[in-house]
Amino acid sequence: FKYMNSMNHFSSEHELKTFGFAVFIYAVIFNLLNTRSKKPELFKGILQNRNFIYVFCGLIITQTLILTHGGDIFGITKLPTNLLIHSVLIGAGIIPIMEVFKIIAMAIEKSNKVK
């Protein structure tokens, strides 16, 4: 984040810290998709689980409202729309990373069974 700040992407250090917090929170929320299965089956059966969809969407909406209107209550700076979108996209980066880890874990598990 220091590199991005040196490139004048943030208006203050507080905005930079809010951005880092937003990326972390969105990564946690998107990781909910990864925790549904040990296999790389990200969306398998997701439409049959309406409660999951409600919770997932509710978390995204709630977090976005906090980041846009939380201010002093949560000790954050309102993020401009472009930074909010970037934080969501970077947070969503957890999805392919964890899918790769699942593939590696499955390969290790398969090789251990062969021995």
Secondary structure, DSSP 8 states (H G I E B T S, - for coil): -HHHHHTT--SSHHHHHHHHHHHHHHHHHHHHHHTT-SSS-TTTTGGG-HHHHHHHHHHHHHHHHHHHH-HHHHT-----HHHHHHHHHHHHTHHHHHHHHHHHHHHHHHHHHH-
